[in-house]
Amino acid sequence: MRKGLFIGINHYNHVTPLSGCNNDAMAMASLLERHASGRPNFSNKIMTSAEETLTGRLLKQSIQELFSGDCDVALLYFAGHGQFDTSIDEGLLIPQDFERSDDGIRISDILLWASNATQIKNKIIILDCCEAGAAADVRGLRGGSSMIGEGLTILTACKKEQPAMERAGHGVFTGLLLQALHGGAANVLGKVTPGSVYSFVDNALGAWEQRPVFKTNVSQFVALREVAPLIAEDTLRKLPHWFPEASFVFPLDPSFEPTETAYSPENGDIFAQLQKCNRHSLIEPVDAEHMYYAAIHSTGCRLTALGAYYRELAIKGHF
């Protein structure tokens, strides 16, 4: 079971309003509700300032409820105001009724609630708010142990001294998150993980823009969402058969190419699969610029480093 809490606050009683946070929370929840195939993904609760007054007390209660019980993944997404309070050396999420620092929700408290949720295998916290990057800084150590508990991943829009910008009805960070989750950050198998999302967002932002922050304490990334794989798993499972050794050169000849008189339909089917692997950088032609010429000139093809990696996964039965 997977559950997600999505919070968006545009309207504040005593703080400058924002414009894209409600949209961001609803868009993230809608996208993560199902995988691209339509298969159910997260069971979501959405809280926005357009629907109710999101007081500090209500938000604390809701976040504590998220990090309770027994489930595979619990995901917290927050879009709204945030600040780093230097007087208490603490990052805060700002609820709708915020007036002074005591009204803020301490990020360290959220991390503690998540870390104490030992029956939840994976806890993911995504913060699209200003100055959120201080979450779980080394200053947050308590009794010699890190505040990033086991199974916890944190992804924030910016560093602790930076603002989180809005553009065209979305936070800049969340706009990129949505692109990543739609498939921009998917691997060959179609899986979008927190690590691949961070890489996508980090590469999309310029050197002078806000910089995302990624911190994790997991032994294995969980897929946030799955889209159509770039290469069918059935094809990937054949890699050890085609390449008995990672360095093996698979021999090609004109019988693999449909335009040649020596064409064999059986070889043509294999060649079509090899070409798809080539398009996604798993295979490269030997002594030829294109796979076509490798077949015409009877050279061959070999695995790239990425192809050798997926061959190894196939041997281990990972798909």
C-alpha positions, 0 to 999 in steps of 0.5 A: 500500500502507498499513501500520499499527503499533498499540501498546497497553500496559496492564501495566508492570513498574515503572510504574502500570498502565493499563486501556484501552490494549490495547483501544484499539490493537485497536479502532483496528487493527480499524476501520482494517483496512477501509473501511466498504464492506469494501474493504481499507485498512491492513495492520496489526500489533498489539502489546499487553502482553496478548500479549507483553512490549513492551520498549523495544528491541522497540518501537524495532525495530518502529517503525523497521521501520514507517518503512522500505520503500516504501508510500503511508501508514505509520501509528503508533498508541501507547496507553500511558504517556508523559511529558515529561522536563524534564531532557532537554527531551524527550517519551518513550513509555514501554515496558513495562520502563521504569525511568528516562528512558534507557529511554524512546523519544524522540519526536524519534527517532521523528520522525527515523525517519519523516522519513528514510523518504523512500520513504513518501509519508505518515507519520501518528503518533497518540499517546494518552498523557500529555504527548505534545503536545510532539512536534515543538515548536520546541525540537526544531529541528535545524540550522535545519530542522523535525523535522516532515518532509515528508509527516508528520502528528502527532495527540496526545491532549493538550498536553505538560503534560496527562494523557491520561484513560481512561474506560469501557475506552477512552482519552477521546481514542481513544474520540473517534477511533473515533467520528470514523473510524466517520463522525462526521468524514466529509466529503460524499464520505465521506472521513475525514482527519487534519484532520477527525478533529482538528476532531471531537475538538477540538470534542467536548472541553470547555474544561476537558478535555485538549486534542488537538494537531495538527501537519502538513507535507503538501500534501494530506490523505490519507483515513484511512478512507472511509465511505458518502458523504452525497451520491452522487458522480454527483449532485455531478458534476451540479452544474456542469450545474445551476449553470453559474455559481456564482451561478446560481439554478436555477429551480423550479416545481410540476412538481418537486413530486410532490404537484402535478398539474403534476408531471414525473417527470423534474423530480421525480428532479432535485428529489430530488437537489437536496433531498439537497444541501439537507439537507447544506448545499450548496444553499439555497432562494431566497425560501422557508423550504423547498425545497418552497415554492421549488417551489410558489411558482416561485422557485428554489435556489442554491449555498451556499459549500460547494456552490460548493466541490463544484461547483468540485471537480466541474469539476476532475474530483476525483470 
